[in-house]
Amino acid sequence: MNRHRYFGLCLWAFLLTGCVDAAGQTLAAIRQQVPDGYDFWLYTADDTASEPQPIVIFLHGASLCGNNLERVRRYGPLHALQMGLEIPANIVAPQNPGGAWRPEKILHVLQWVEEHYPIDTNRVYVFGMSLGGYGTFDFAGTYPDKVAAAIAMCGGSQLRDFCGLNEVPLWIIHGTADRQVPISQSMRIIQAMERCGATKRMQFTRLQGAGHGAPARAFYLTTPYEWLLSHRMDTPLRPVTPGYDITSTDMRDAYSRLRKGAGRIRVKDEGTKPHPQTATTDKADVYYTVRKGDSLSRIAARKHTTVTALCRLNGLKRDSVIRPGQRLKVR
């Protein structure tokens, strides 16, 4: 076995046993909380974790566009979790109401999550297909300093400058028989990247004979998530981790390998609660008693405020140590 592949599998096993507690998995619907952003689902692999967690941003295709967040669970990482796949990372799944994905709106969602949850900014990943593949290329190329690695499947791009993509470990996947978004769209991007210089951070997988919908099976395999999580922003030169690939057999058997119905995730709906600036100040909500495993970011998310506001109200710094039983003012 390729030694990098072996290391990746060992890393995957460690993450599964060291970071994920099935009892702590939560899926929350976040609506109208991000100015100039998208509504989104937020999956937390361990909602008791106080250490910064990796995060995968899932960008869906055109068929899931609209204003009903439930549509975003029809395929992709959230559906794979429901089918029993274990993904040792938090997942943000925004819903595009229609039209092209806008990189700045995706960034606003990411910034909101980073403000309210303990996110490892060295491990932010993007994984998209079709319209989401376009969004992946556009976001990673616009903000290469935010993305540790990205996977774009059967997509294209509206970028004017493709040079930023050369800074991001990038895995491009496309079916040779795709009639909706021809493989020539991915080839056009690769050629544009090559005109910017060497493309050492890019790998390209052609799925021979595969149509437009076939790459969706990759969401149900562990390999893409292993590959993403093997990269970090703070790795010198940010090379692509070798030894990873997806074969026709992998794609064919993707669904059969899952433990159907095994995923048990608590689902909650944050609804359209008022933004922190306009939140009400009922007396019962003015103070919060710190519990074991709490952090300022987790308390801020739970009480619909910000870490900055908590620090100001309690005379704390962002790196201040808080202890169970401590009473904090939240309003």
LUMFIMAR-966428 format. One line per field, with one value per residue: residue number from 1; x, y, z of N, C-alpha, C in turn. Coordinates in pm, whole numbers, plus 50000, padded with zeros to 5 digits. Layout:
<nodes>
num <- [NUM;...]
n_u <- [X;...]
n_v <- [Y;...]
n_w <- [Z;...]
ca_u <- [X;...]
ca_v <- [Y;...]
ca_w <- [Z;...]
c_u <- [X;...]
c_v <- [Y;...]
c_w <- [Z;...]
</nodes>
This chain:
<nodes>
num <- [1;2;3;4;5;6;7;8;9;10;11;12;13;14;15;16;17;18;19;20;21;22;23;24;25;26;27;28;29;30;31;32;33;34;35;36;37;38;39;40;41;42;43;44;45;46;47;48;49;50;51;52;53;54;55;56;57;58;59;60;61;62;63;64;65;66;67;68;69;70;71;72;73;74;75;76;77;78;79;80;81;82;83;84;85;86;87;88;89;90;91;92;93;94;95;96;97;98;99;100;101;102;103;104;105;106;107;108;109;110;111;112;113;114;115;116;117;118;119;120;121;122;123;124;125;126;127;128;129;130;131;132;133;134;135;136;137;138;139;140;141;142;143;144;145;146;147;148;149;150;151;152;153;154;155;156;157;158;159;160;161;162;163;164;165;166;167;168;169;170;171;172;173;174;175;176;177;178;179;180;181;182;183;184;185;186;187;188;189;190;191;192;193;194;195;196;197;198;199;200;201;202;203;204;205;206;207;208;209;210;211;212;213;214;215;216;217;218;219;220;221;222;223;224;225;226;227;228;229;230;231;232;233;234;235;236;237;238;239;240;241;242;243;244;245;246;247;248;249;250;251;252;253;254;255;256;257;258;259;260;261;262;263;264;265;266;267;268;269;270;271;272;273;274;275;276;277;278;279;280;281;282;283;284;285;286;287;288;289;290;291;292;293;294;295;296;297;298;299;300;301;302;303;304;305;306;307;308;309;310;311;312;313;314;315;316;317;318;319;320;321;322;323;324;325;326;327;328;329;330;331]
n_u <- [50085;50051;50254;50167;49897;49853;49920;49717;49488;49539;49533;49267;49141;49225;49103;48836;48812;48912;48787;48514;48202;47930;47702;47707;47648;47503;47258;47181;46946;47008;46878;46835;47036;47276;47385;47371;47431;47387;47108;47157;47254;47407;47622;47748;48007;48079;47920;48005;48264;48548;48780;48920;48758;48775;48624;48390;48268;47982;47871;47588;47420;47222;46970;46895;46849;46663;46420;46371;46515;46525;46562;46835;46929;46893;47089;47447;47693;47536;47321;47469;47569;47331;47287;47474;47747;48054;48184;48451;48432;48304;48019;47914;47634;47515;47220;47155;46948;46902;47050;47399;47651;47767;48080;48141;47919;47926;48161;48076;47900;48083;48245;48059;48010;48266;48285;48097;48138;48382;48613;48869;49071;49275;49191;48978;48754;48628;48367;48209;47950;47853;47656;47748;48011;48103;48074;48263;48512;48503;48491;48723;48919;48885;48924;49182;49337;49177;49102;49186;49189;49023;48749;48621;48354;48238;48207;48241;48366;48333;48536;48760;49026;49237;49453;49463;49367;49584;49709;49582;49540;49387;49133;49004;48720;48559;48313;48357;48147;47969;47699;47565;47734;48002;48313;48505;48483;48612;48865;48921;48956;49182;49372;49378;49482;49733;49845;49901;50115;50302;50107;50116;49967;49734;49511;49365;49081;48946;48636;48571;48333;48129;47830;47662;47546;47685;47928;47822;47815;48056;48031;47953;48159;48450;48700;48723;48685;48888;49105;49066;49089;49353;49502;49634;49623;49852;50063;50390;50447;50217;50150;49982;49837;49957;49851;49579;49275;48985;48805;48626;48503;48488;48300;48080;48018;47957;47714;47635;47815;47751;47602;47292;47057;47196;47287;47253;47144;47092;46847;46788;46607;46694;46533;46396;46524;46586;46852;47174;47213;46956;46834;46608;46584;46511;46486;46556;46735;46962;47193;47436;47530;47836;47908;48058;48299;48226;48295;48386;48303;48117;47924;47845;47724;47514;47363;47299;47463;47772;48126;48283;48099;48045;48295;48320;48104;48178;48433;48643;48907;48957;49098;49063;49036;48760;48551;48366;48058;48107;47961;47828;47756;47529;47372]
n_v <- [49880;50223;50451;50702;50674;50485;50637;50825;50666;50586;50835;50897;50695;50772;51024;50949;50798;50971;51222;51217;51183;50992;51048;51319;51441;51688;51850;52153;52392;52700;53008;53326;53457;53552;53840;53937;53677;53321;53107;52811;52470;52344;52105;51950;51750;51682;51816;51888;51951;52147;52218;52362;52273;52093;52197;52135;52280;52237;52267;52273;52143;52276;52158;52160;52416;52694;52788;52616;52458;52185;52058;52054;51835;51621;51500;51446;51540;51566;51392;51161;51123;51064;50822;50668;50714;50812;51118;51295;51581;51915;52032;52266;52353;52547;52696;52781;53022;53057;53101;53187;53070;53295;53402;53589;53580;53318;53338;53512;53347;53151;53313;53386;53136;53078;53275;53198;52932;52682;52674;52538;52732;52663;52440;52444;52342;52289;52144;52063;52015;52017;52296;52363;52284;52484;52690;52606;52624;52902;53015;52911;53010;53283;53328;53202;53201;53119;52857;52528;52299;52175;52019;51990;51894;51798;52064;52416;52746;53094;53266;53537;53556;53294;53231;53219;52966;52800;52813;52651;52323;52111;51904;51788;51648;51477;51352;51175;51152;51351;51548;51772;51952;51973;51791;51949;52192;52166;52113;52356;52519;52402;52450;52729;52763;52654;52844;53034;52933;52661;52371;52219;52168;52046;51779;51558;51373;51167;51035;50769;50736;50827;51002;51319;51305;51104;51159;51232;51015;51014;51163;50980;50821;50746;50830;51096;51271;51191;51272;51552;51621;51562;51781;52102;52451;52561;52401;52373;52501;52376;52116;51878;51591;51280;50957;50912;50819;50770;50503;50331;50110;50186;50392;50253;50086;50259;50325;50077;50016;50153;50172;50153;50375;50399;50637;50851;51147;51438;51667;52008;52315;52635;52832;53155;53330;53640;53850;53878;54154;54251;54103;53998;54093;53930;53874;53621;53536;53682;53601;53334;53011;52858;52546;52214;52167;52386;52673;53011;53069;52866;52920;53171;53102;52944;53126;53312;53535;53717;53639;53861;54035;53897;53906;54182;54236;54093;54160;54013;53848;53720;53483;53409;53192;52997;52854;52566;52636;52903;53226;53403;53713;53756;53929]
n_w <- [50000;49917;50095;50167;50136;50335;50559;50542;50591;50851;50978;50932;51084;51337;51362;51360;51596;51782;51765;51711;51855;51861;52005;52024;51784;51586;51386;51260;51147;51011;50978;50824;50964;50874;50745;50407;50325;50301;50389;50587;50659;50951;51048;51331;51426;51680;51929;52178;52172;52250;52134;51834;51529;51213;50901;50645;50357;50180;49855;49670;49369;49089;49112;49377;49450;49589;49840;50044;50292;50344;50103;50061;50187;50027;49868;49886;50142;50385;50342;50308;50566;50697;50578;50699;50668;50814;50893;50993;51061;51090;50906;50670;50494;50274;50122;49795;49665;49397;49070;49011;49242;49485;49570;49780;49946;50037;50182;50387;50527;50618;50783;50980;51100;51196;51387;51574;51642;51744;51517;51316;51145;50979;50857;50654;50413;50076;49889;49606;49351;49007;48959;49208;49174;49006;49195;49381;49243;49195;49454;49583;49409;49440;49713;49800;50027;50228;50198;50263;50107;49812;49637;49322;49128;48813;48710;48626;48568;48656;48691;48629;48664;48701;48850;49127;49192;49165;49405;49582;49708;49488;49368;49080;48936;48678;48453;48147;47970;48018;47943;48022;48162;47990;47986;47883;48008;48255;48154;48033;48256;48373;48173;48183;48439;48398;48234;48419;48550;48704;48784;49026;49251;49180;49097;48860;48785;48550;48486;48320;48064;48227;48311;48382;48643;48773;48931;49181;49349;49475;49707;49894;49959;50158;50072;49937;50156;50329;50173;50159;50436;50483;50426;50521;50592;50705;50629;50502;50178;50090;49954;49733;49870;49785;49642;49653;49499;49289;49173;48906;49018;49286;49267;49170;49385;49589;49735;49836;50032;50254;50582;50584;50718;50950;51048;51316;51403;51583;51504;51480;51461;51406;51325;51261;51439;51613;51502;51669;51736;51768;51959;52219;52570;52796;53146;53241;53053;53076;53213;53208;53310;53314;53165;53175;52923;52778;52571;52490;52229;52182;52377;52288;52045;52140;52286;52102;52046;52028;52044;52086;52206;52446;52570;52609;52784;53009;53080;52968;52779;52446;52466;52726;53011;53094;53348;53464;53626;53648;53618;53355;53199;52940;52804]
ca_u <- [50000;50123;50274;50081;49761;49850;49915;49583;49394;49567;49481;49120;49102;49246;49000;48709;48810;48952;48714;48371;48119;47801;47597;47718;47625;47386;47235;47099;46907;47036;46808;46831;47134;47397;47358;47431;47482;47287;47060;47241;47260;47537;47640;47862;48042;48081;47878;48065;48406;48592;48894;48881;48724;48778;48491;48371;48158;47922;47797;47502;47391;47104;46845;46864;46827;46530;46407;46336;46643;46517;46612;46982;46959;46855;47212;47566;47744;47433;47250;47564;47568;47205;47300;47567;47887;48110;48269;48507;48445;48178;47979;47826;47566;47425;47128;47153;46810;46896;47160;47535;47701;47845;48188;48138;47812;47979;48257;48002;47853;48200;48286;47961;48034;48392;48260;48006;48176;48527;48653;49012;49082;49375;49129;48851;48752;48510;48336;48088;47920;47771;47656;47837;48147;48131;48092;48389;48620;48496;48524;48865;49002;48870;48978;49273;49396;49078;49069;49298;49182;48890;48714;48519;48309;48158;48174;48313;48399;48311;48650;48836;49166;49242;49583;49444;49344;49714;49756;49498;49533;49260;49102;48899;48661;48460;48280;48386;48023;47881;47641;47513;47853;48104;48445;48585;48479;48722;48990;48943;49010;49319;49457;49393;49573;49866;49898;49949;50236;50293;49984;50158;49870;49609;49501;49248;49029;48846;48552;48546;48196;48034;47747;47667;47509;47767;48020;47754;47846;48177;47993;47922;48284;48538;48823;48733;48698;49025;49195;49051;49139;49498;49564;49624;49673;49984;50165;50481;50428;50081;50145;49871;49870;49944;49806;49433;49208;48852;48793;48489;48451;48452;48177;47971;47984;47950;47596;47623;47909;47698;47511;47172;46979;47279;47317;47162;47186;46988;46817;46719;46581;46715;46424;46430;46544;46644;46997;47226;47199;46818;46780;46539;46664;46436;46571;46606;46839;47071;47314;47455;47624;47926;47906;48179;48317;48188;48393;48318;48237;48000;47823;47795;47631;47395;47283;47275;47538;47906;48237;48322;48003;48067;48417;48293;48012;48235;48571;48729;48976;48911;49168;49043;48992;48634;48542;48230;48003;48126;47840;47860;47648;47519;47288]
ca_v <- [50000;50349;50494;50818;50621;50422;50745;50882;50576;50594;50964;50884;50614;50853;51126;50886;50754;51076;51347;51203;51116;50981;51109;51464;51488;51774;51917;52271;52480;52839;53093;53471;53497;53604;53947;53915;53540;53220;53016;52692;52366;52328;51976;51944;51611;51665;51946;51915;51979;52283;52242;52398;52160;52115;52222;52113;52355;52164;52352;52184;52174;52358;52089;52183;52559;52730;52845;52508;52398;52039;52010;52040;51705;51515;51428;51513;51498;51551;51268;51051;51102;50996;50685;50595;50751;50891;51226;51358;51725;51989;52056;52379;52326;52659;52679;52888;53040;53055;53173;53141;53088;53417;53377;53676;53534;53197;53387;53567;53231;53095;53404;53374;53009;53092;53363;53137;52795;52663;52624;52543;52806;52595;52321;52478;52272;52310;52022;52096;51943;52084;52438;52369;52277;52623;52766;52565;52691;53048;53052;52881;53101;53418;53332;53089;53208;53066;52718;52435;52208;52179;51920;52041;51786;51829;52206;52511;52864;53229;53348;53606;53527;53158;53207;53186;52823;52733;52820;52562;52181;52104;51778;51807;51521;51503;51238;51201;51151;51454;51631;51896;52036;51891;51783;52059;52303;52143;52127;52500;52572;52351;52523;52865;52753;52629;52972;53109;52869;52518;52329;52108;52145;52001;51646;51550;51238;51150;50918;50723;50696;50873;51117;51433;51273;50998;51201;51248;50899;51041;51216;50868;50749;50809;50879;51241;51339;51161;51357;51690;51637;51543;51909;52211;52579;52594;52308;52443;52486;52324;52019;51783;51461;51179;50824;50905;50812;50710;50414;50298;50016;50265;50464;50155;50027;50365;50317;49946;50008;50228;50106;50232;50406;50395;50771;50906;51284;51524;51778;52120;52425;52763;52918;53292;53405;53771;53862;53918;54296;54286;54000;54050;54087;53876;53863;53483;53511;53777;53534;53193;52939;52778;52402;52144;52159;52512;52772;53137;53061;52779;52993;53276;53041;52897;53240;53399;53659;53703;53629;53999;54090;53829;53961;54320;54234;54025;54202;53900;53849;53606;53362;53390;53059;52996;52729;52522;52705;53048;53292;53505;53796;53736;54036]
ca_w <- [50000;49915;50234;50194;50152;50467;50658;50537;50658;50995;51022;50932;51200;51458;51369;51394;51736;51873;51754;51687;51954;51793;52088;52017;51649;51577;51259;51289;51037;51046;50883;50841;51066;50810;50649;50276;50319;50267;50493;50574;50761;51018;51115;51421;51450;51826;51979;52309;52150;52278;52047;51698;51445;51068;50846;50501;50298;50069;49761;49594;49230;49061;49148;49518;49472;49633;49974;50136;50333;50342;49974;50066;50246;49934;49832;49936;50273;50488;50313;50333;50711;50727;50528;50784;50650;50924;50843;51113;51043;51085;50768;50641;50368;50244;50010;49697;49621;49251;49007;49042;49378;49501;49667;49898;50035;50102;50282;50502;50604;50685;50890;51087;51169;51269;51501;51671;51673;51744;51385;51285;51019;50895;50797;50590;50285;49993;49813;49534;49229;48906;48995;49324;49123;48968;49318;49444;49170;49211;49592;49609;49330;49493;49849;49820;50161;50323;50166;50279;49992;49751;49535;49231;49042;48693;48715;48543;48650;48603;48728;48525;48696;48754;48915;49268;49206;49175;49544;49662;49670;49416;49301;48981;48895;48572;48368;48006;47894;48075;47838;48080;48177;47925;48051;47829;48104;48349;48079;48014;48381;48389;48079;48236;48552;48344;48184;48536;48600;48734;48854;49110;49357;49119;49039;48774;48765;48445;48507;48183;48032;48330;48280;48472;48780;48831;49039;49310;49432;49553;49838;49982;49980;50256;50009;49919;50286;50373;50095;50206;50574;50488;50394;50617;50541;50759;50580;50411;50033;50069;49844;49725;49927;49680;49681;49659;49370;49289;49058;48864;49117;49404;49238;49155;49514;49690;49820;49900;50144;50368;50675;50564;50837;51071;51096;51416;51423;51639;51414;51543;51369;51472;51280;51221;51563;51584;51496;51801;51766;51799;52048;52336;52691;52909;53263;53256;52954;53093;53260;53169;53395;53231;53184;53134;52779;52714;52530;52463;52099;52192;52453;52200;51950;52211;52334;51987;52059;51969;52141;52116;52302;52575;52630;52653;52898;53125;53103;52931;52651;52365;52509;52870;53053;53169;53424;53497;53740;53634;53570;53257;53147;52794;52747]
c_u <- [50088;50133;50190;49938;49746;49841;49776;49480;49413;49512;49330;49072;49116;49137;48866;48702;48839;48865;48563;48303;47978;47691;47597;47694;47494;47379;47137;47071;46925;46976;46816;46923;47256;47361;47438;47500;47371;47231;47137;47214;47400;47536;47764;47888;48046;48047;47923;48212;48438;48713;48845;48863;48740;48636;48492;48250;48108;47839;47720;47485;47258;46974;46804;46844;46683;46533;46360;46464;46641;46570;46761;47024;46929;46974;47330;47604;47636;47352;47340;47571;47443;47210;47403;47713;47934;48209;48323;48535;48308;48146;47885;47767;47469;47330;47130;47008;46793;47008;47295;47565;47787;47952;48180;48029;47853;48077;48185;47947;47969;48242;48189;47985;48162;48374;48183;48045;48327;48574;48803;49027;49191;49316;48987;48854;48623;48493;48205;48075;47830;47772;47746;47983;48193;48160;48223;48508;48621;48535;48672;48957;48998;48935;49071;49337;49300;49060;49192;49304;49039;48873;48599;48483;48215;48111;48251;48344;48366;48426;48710;48985;49172;49368;49568;49423;49475;49768;49685;49513;49394;49246;48982;48851;48552;48438;48302;48259;47921;47830;47588;47625;47969;48238;48538;48585;48590;48857;49023;49005;49154;49414;49481;49489;49717;49928;49949;50080;50212;50167;50014;50057;49736;49619;49366;49207;48921;48767;48505;48403;48091;47960;47752;47640;47602;47860;47956;47783;47969;48146;47974;48043;48368;48658;48827;48753;48837;49123;49187;49119;49289;49574;49538;49680;49816;50091;50257;50458;50293;50073;50018;49918;49852;49883;49656;49375;49069;48839;48646;48424;48407;48317;48058;47924;47960;47833;47590;47713;47856;47605;47381;47093;47061;47304;47212;47212;47069;46970;46742;46708;46593;46610;46474;46444;46613;46795;47048;47203;47057;46754;46712;46622;46578;46532;46634;46720;46960;47200;47315;47559;47706;47918;48035;48184;48280;48311;48316;48242;48112;47888;47761;47693;47502;47303;47261;47336;47675;48010;48280;48230;48021;48189;48393;48207;48077;48381;48671;48806;48934;48977;49154;48992;48862;48617;48396;48183;48017;48000;47878;47737;47646;47433;47315]
c_v <- [50125;50407;50617;50774;50559;50529;50806;50797;50579;50725;50958;50806;50694;50957;51067;50851;50869;51200;51332;51124;51112;51051;51260;51521;51567;51838;52031;52350;52624;52929;53241;53520;53566;53713;53926;53778;53448;53157;52885;52592;52366;52195;51984;51798;51580;51800;51975;51955;52125;52320;52278;52275;52193;52133;52202;52194;52278;52260;52264;52229;52246;52292;52114;52331;52585;52791;52743;52433;52246;51982;51979;51906;51589;51435;51508;51468;51478;51423;51148;51021;51026;50850;50604;50627;50836;50992;51303;51507;51788;52017;52176;52354;52440;52624;52803;52905;53037;53137;53118;53159;53213;53396;53462;53633;53405;53238;53441;53455;53171;53183;53397;53247;53017;53179;53293;52995;52781;52595;52641;52609;52752;52474;52353;52422;52302;52190;52049;52023;52025;52235;52460;52353;52413;52705;52734;52631;52840;53091;53029;52974;53244;53433;53213;53086;53157;52916;52628;52336;52212;52067;51978;51931;51839;51973;52287;52632;52993;53322;53418;53578;53392;53131;53169;53038;52746;52732;52718;52417;52152;51970;51804;51670;51550;51377;51270;51206;51252;51545;51764;51998;51954;51897;51893;52179;52289;52160;52275;52563;52529;52427;52667;52866;52734;52757;53060;53054;52722;52486;52208;52076;52093;51856;51634;51405;51241;51024;50872;50676;50746;50998;51221;51396;51175;51044;51216;51132;50922;51096;51103;50777;50820;50878;51031;51317;51313;51255;51502;51710;51614;51672;52011;52338;52608;52493;52381;52403;52425;52224;51935;51651;51353;51049;50809;50903;50753;50628;50392;50203;50088;50333;50368;50105;50131;50348;50186;49932;50077;50143;50185;50250;50412;50534;50823;51045;51365;51644;51885;52233;52556;52865;53054;53379;53538;53768;53913;54065;54333;54186;54066;54029;54044;53849;53724;53455;53602;53710;53387;53132;52843;52631;52339;52135;52287;52593;52901;53131;52974;52848;53102;53220;53000;53013;53345;53538;53637;53694;53769;54060;54028;53886;54102;54321;54180;54061;54093;53930;53722;53475;53337;53250;53074;52859;52693;52590;52856;53110;53407;53585;53783;53841;54168]
c_w <- [50000;50056;50267;50215;50291;50576;50662;50609;50808;51053;51032;51054;51329;51474;51412;51542;51832;51873;51748;51796;51897;51872;52075;51879;51642;51439;51284;51163;51082;50938;50922;50952;51006;50710;50521;50268;50273;50395;50476;50685;50821;51092;51202;51457;51599;51887;52122;52295;52181;52193;51907;51609;51296;51016;50694;50456;50176;49984;49665;49449;49215;49108;49293;49550;49518;49772;50077;50172;50329;50211;49978;50125;50151;49883;49887;50075;50379;50467;50339;50483;50753;50685;50606;50764;50767;50867;50964;51095;51057;50938;50762;50503;50340;50130;49923;49649;49470;49191;49049;49191;49382;49609;49793;49995;50107;50211;50405;50590;50683;50802;51008;51168;51251;51394;51611;51713;51671;51615;51366;51148;50928;50823;50750;50449;50209;49902;49740;49402;49138;48932;49116;49286;49075;49093;49387;49377;49199;49352;49620;49532;49379;49631;49876;49958;50267;50311;50175;50164;49939;49650;49452;49132;48934;48692;48612;48629;48576;48638;48606;48541;48765;48836;49062;49291;49219;49318;49634;49617;49614;49345;49211;48933;48791;48490;48222;47921;47947;47962;47891;48102;48118;47997;48000;47923;48208;48279;48057;48138;48400;48297;48125;48354;48502;48288;48296;48590;48630;48813;48943;49221;49303;49074;48970;48754;48658;48475;48369;48164;48129;48284;48391;48617;48850;48943;49175;49403;49518;49691;49941;50004;50086;50190;49991;50050;50346;50304;50143;50341;50587;50459;50504;50554;50584;50721;50483;50265;49995;49952;49847;49784;49820;49733;49691;49518;49389;49161;49022;48963;49243;49383;49232;49291;49624;49786;49898;50021;50269;50452;50675;50694;50964;51129;51193;51452;51477;51547;51491;51443;51445;51429;51235;51345;51532;51585;51630;51836;51808;51894;52169;52461;52809;53023;53276;53160;52971;53134;53217;53263;53310;53268;53135;52981;52705;52673;52502;52330;52105;52271;52366;52101;52018;52251;52225;52007;51993;52079;52182;52222;52440;52645;52684;52779;53025;53153;53072;52803;52576;52409;52659;52899;53132;53231;53453;53626;53734;53572;53478;53215;52996;52726;52818]
</nodes>
